[in-house]
Amino acid sequence: MCRNIRPLNNFEPPATKDEVTAAALQYVRKVAGTTKPSQANEAVFYEAVREIAHLTQHLLEDLVTTAPPKDREVEAAKAKARAQLRYGT
């Protein structure tokens, strides 16, 4: 999985449309092997982003969990601590 795609499920408040679209864009970039499509592929590239974002939003709405919602600030602090351990100061 692309490192830039973050888990979006079970957060309070729920993932925004921008977060879902950013994850879809990262996924399509990874699969396509490019960060910017050529003019010939631009339409299909961005159509794929729109479709994947749409499906991802439905997935997030339909997932069920009994775990308490995660706090974005707490999760960000955990990620920062992991990065400091991995990369140093």
Beta strands, then each sheet from edge to edge (+ up, - down):
strand 1: 11-12
strand 2: 70-71
sheet 1: 1+ 2+
end
